[in-house]
Amino acid sequence: MQKISSWNELLKLVSEFRNKGCFINNFYPNESEMTVWIENGELFTESIGEYAYFFVHKTEIANFIYFFVKDLADIKIGLPQIRDELQTAVVAFDYICKDDEERKNIETVALSCGFKLRASLRRMSFVLKENFFEDEQEITFPVLEDVDTLLEMFNLAFDPVSERIPARERLKEYIEQKSILVCKKPGRIAGFAVVEIQKKNMYLKHLLTASDFRRQGIAEKLLKKAFFLSRGCVRFILWVINSNEPAINLYKKFGYKFEALSNYTYVSNG
């Protein structure tokens, strides 16, 4: 495997793969996130055959596989080879499907390669013509000293494979960029929300209320503050675990609706 040394190198590779007609992929470049991977020496690439190209993000939790291929058969050839080369406890990949037929096709490939379904998420979104939310004074921003507490809360509440817990360095970036909102109670962080704004889109990356502070309206306040700070955004997007009914009901209350897209995470040996 070849280590990726820069963001520009990564973009060049992605452009080359697409120029070769490799449009079946599960890799969506995000500069702020993937620059951290590159700086930490965690992102690698490898080609298999003529039209199968893979990226691997190596982490302590799992090794995540991404691909650019012309045909699903290329995934079937490449996945076992990359997995065996990694020789780690957990190897994972995910894939966004638009319909049930696409899901069945990718599931057939995954099962044939020794991967099993770990989790499925649905995308929800809505379009807001006018931001009518007022500021929530109780919701503030964390400081860098809160990073360990936030990371501990992430580790307790989220699946590190399917919900992608951010690395410590990434959490620090979120704090510095004021992309994390928190509700602080005496001596505690009772809840937090991670928000990314890209042009006119607001992405809710994570939302959590600590277990002993639930049913106190904290999640609603975090969302309202996020919407208030996202004035100027038009579209609001998130992914939610299919089985998380309380979260789904909360998002629907604020106007989110399901889209056709679903994201399926598959693991080997996990």
C-alpha positions in Angstrom: 0.0 0.0 0.0 1.1 3.5 -0.7 0.7 6.2 1.9 -1.1 9.4 0.8 1.2 12.4 1.5 -1.0 15.4 0.8 -4.5 16.6 0.1 -3.6 17.6 -3.5 -2.2 14.1 -4.1 -5.5 12.7 -2.9 -7.6 14.9 -5.2 -5.4 14.0 -8.1 -5.9 10.3 -7.5 -9.7 10.7 -7.2 -9.7 12.7 -10.5 -7.7 9.9 -12.2 -10.0 7.2 -11.0 -13.1 9.0 -12.3 -11.4 9.7 -15.6 -10.9 6.0 -16.0 -14.7 5.5 -15.6 -14.6 4.3 -12.0 -17.9 5.8 -10.9 -18.9 3.1 -8.4 -17.5 4.4 -5.2 -18.0 5.0 -1.5 -15.4 7.7 -1.0 -16.4 11.4 -0.5 -13.4 13.7 0.0 -13.7 16.0 3.0 -10.7 18.3 3.2 -10.8 19.2 6.9 -11.4 15.6 8.0 -9.1 13.8 5.6 -6.2 16.3 6.0 -6.0 15.0 9.6 -5.9 11.4 8.4 -3.1 12.3 6.0 -1.1 14.3 8.6 -1.4 11.3 11.0 -0.2 8.9 8.3 -3.4 7.0 8.4 -4.6 7.1 4.7 -3.3 4.6 2.1 -4.1 3.6 -1.5 -3.7 0.5 -3.6 -4.7 -0.6 -7.1 -5.9 -4.1 -7.9 -6.2 -5.1 -11.6 -6.9 -2.4 -14.2 -10.0 -0.8 -12.8 -10.1 -1.3 -9.0 -8.7 1.3 -6.8 -8.9 1.3 -3.0 -8.2 3.7 -0.1 -7.7 2.5 3.4 -8.1 4.6 6.5 -6.2 2.9 9.3 -7.5 3.7 12.9 -7.2 2.1 16.3 -10.9 1.1 16.1 -11.0 -0.4 12.6 -9.5 -0.2 9.1 -12.0 1.4 6.8 -12.0 0.5 3.1 -13.1 2.8 0.3 -13.1 2.0 -3.4 -13.4 3.3 -7.0 -14.4 0.6 -9.4 -16.2 0.2 -12.8 -18.2 -2.9 -11.7 -19.3 -4.5 -8.5 -17.3 -7.6 -9.5 -14.1 -5.5 -9.0 -15.2 -5.0 -5.3 -15.7 -8.7 -5.0 -12.1 -9.3 -6.1 -10.5 -6.5 -4.2 -12.2 -6.6 -0.7 -10.9 -10.0 0.4 -7.4 -9.1 -0.9 -7.3 -5.8 1.0 -8.8 -7.3 4.1 -6.2 -10.2 4.2 -3.4 -7.7 3.6 -4.5 -5.6 6.6 -4.6 -8.5 9.0 -6.5 -6.6 11.7 -9.3 -7.5 14.0 -12.0 -5.3 12.3 -12.1 -4.2 8.7 -15.2 -2.2 7.6 -16.7 -0.5 4.6 -19.9 1.3 4.0 -22.0 2.1 0.9 -24.8 4.5 0.2 -27.8 3.0 -1.6 -30.6 4.7 -3.4 -33.0 1.8 -3.6 -33.5 -1.8 -2.4 -32.1 -3.3 -5.6 -28.8 -1.5 -5.1 -28.8 -2.6 -1.4 -29.3 -6.3 -2.4 -26.5 -6.1 -4.9 -24.0 -4.6 -2.5 -25.1 -7.0 0.3 -24.5 -10.0 -2.0 -21.0 -8.8 -2.7 -20.4 -8.1 1.0 -21.6 -11.5 2.2 -19.6 -13.3 -0.5 -16.4 -11.6 0.8 -17.1 -12.5 4.4 -18.5 -9.2 5.6 -21.7 -8.9 7.6 -24.1 -6.0 8.2 -23.1 -3.9 11.2 -25.7 -1.1 11.0 -27.9 0.8 8.6 -28.6 4.6 8.6 -31.1 6.7 6.8 -30.6 10.2 5.6 -33.1 12.9 6.7 -33.3 16.5 5.5 -35.6 19.5 5.1 -35.5 22.9 3.5 -36.0 26.0 5.7 -37.1 29.1 4.0 -36.9 31.3 7.1 -35.1 30.7 10.3 -37.6 31.3 13.1 -35.6 29.9 16.0 -34.5 32.3 18.8 -31.1 32.0 20.6 -30.8 29.5 23.4 -28.7 31.2 26.1 -28.2 27.9 28.0 -26.3 26.4 25.0 -22.7 27.5 24.7 -19.4 26.4 23.1 -16.9 24.1 24.8 -13.2 24.9 25.5 -10.2 22.9 24.6 -10.1 21.5 28.1 -13.4 19.8 27.4 -12.0 17.6 24.7 -11.4 14.5 26.9 -14.8 14.7 28.4 -16.4 15.0 24.9 -14.4 12.1 23.6 -15.4 9.9 26.6 -19.1 10.8 25.9 -18.6 9.8 22.2 -17.1 6.5 23.1 -19.9 5.7 25.6 -22.8 6.6 23.3 -21.8 6.0 19.6 -20.8 3.0 17.6 -17.2 3.8 16.6 -17.5 1.9 13.3 -20.9 2.8 11.8 -21.1 6.3 13.4 -17.5 7.3 13.1 -16.3 8.9 16.3 -14.1 11.8 15.5 -10.4 11.5 16.5 -9.1 13.7 19.3 -7.4 16.1 16.9 -10.6 16.4 14.9 -12.5 17.2 18.1 -10.0 19.9 18.9 -10.6 21.4 15.4 -14.4 21.3 16.0 -13.9 23.2 19.3 -11.6 25.8 17.7 -14.0 26.3 14.8 -17.0 26.5 17.1 -18.6 23.6 15.4 -19.6 21.9 18.7 -22.4 23.2 20.9 -22.7 22.1 24.5 -25.2 22.3 27.4 -23.3 22.6 30.6 -24.7 21.7 34.0 -22.8 22.2 37.3 -19.7 20.0 36.8 -21.0 18.2 33.8 -21.6 18.4 30.1 -25.2 17.3 29.8 -25.3 17.2 26.0 -23.6 18.3 22.8 -24.2 18.8 19.1 -21.7 18.7 16.3 -22.6 20.9 13.3 -20.8 21.5 10.0 -21.9 24.3 7.6 -20.9 23.9 4.0 -22.1 26.7 1.8 -25.9 26.8 2.2 -26.1 23.4 3.9 -26.1 22.6 7.6 -25.0 19.0 8.5 -25.9 17.7 11.9 -23.0 15.3 12.5 -23.8 14.1 16.0 -26.4 14.9 18.7 -26.2 13.5 22.2 -27.9 14.0 25.6 -26.1 12.3 28.5 -28.3 9.5 29.9 -29.0 11.1 33.3 -30.1 14.4 31.6 -32.7 13.0 29.2 -36.3 14.1 29.0 -35.3 17.6 30.0 -35.5 19.2 26.6 -31.7 19.5 26.2 -31.6 17.9 22.7 -34.3 20.4 21.5 -32.3 23.3 22.9 -29.2 22.1 21.1 -31.1 21.8 17.8 -32.6 25.2 18.2 -29.2 26.8 18.9 -27.8 25.0 15.9 -30.5 26.3 13.6 -30.1 29.8 15.1 -26.4 29.8 14.4 -27.0 28.4 10.9 -28.9 31.5 9.7 -28.4 31.7 6.0 -28.5 28.0 5.4 -31.2 26.6 3.3 -30.9 22.8 3.6 -30.5 20.8 6.8 -29.1 17.2 6.5 -28.3 14.4 8.9 -27.9 10.6 9.1 -29.6 8.6 11.8 -29.4 4.9 12.8 -32.6 3.2 11.5 -33.4 1.7 14.9 -33.1 5.0 16.9 -36.8 5.8 17.1 -36.5 8.6 19.8 -34.0 10.5 17.6 -36.1 10.0 14.5 -39.2 11.3 16.3 -37.3 14.3 17.5 -36.0 15.2 14.0 -39.4 14.8 12.5 -40.7 17.3 15.1 -38.3 19.8 13.7 -39.3 19.2 10.1 -36.8 16.5 9.0 -38.1 13.9 6.5 -36.6 10.7 5.2 -34.8 10.8 1.9 -34.4 7.7 -0.3 -30.7 7.3 0.6 -29.6 4.7 3.1 -26.0 3.9 4.3 -25.1 0.4 5.1 -21.9 -0.5 7.1 -20.4 -3.9 6.7 -17.6 -5.5 8.9 -15.4 -8.5 8.7 -14.3 -10.1 12.0 -16.1 -7.4 14.0 
